[in-house]
């Protein structure tokens, strides 16, 4: 009888931990989506490099940075991984 009570307590604790983990994962996912949305909105707000030739390089760098956040590619991921290992 005592073992059954302990088993029930452990089961309840496991359920609570599982719910907390799911909630945490959902929260992280929402935060990530919000960040991606901001980058997606910021990218088209940048001026065209042709409109400001003196700042063309800086504008392109910002565009590339924003693109990496909302549209990562296999090539940029591979480059970043190589930079980390080097």
Secondary structure by P-SEA (a helix, b strand, c coil): caaaaaaaaaaaaaaaaaaaaaaaaaaaaaaaaaaaaaaaaaaaacccccccccaaaaaaaaaaaaaaaccccaaaaaaaaaaaac
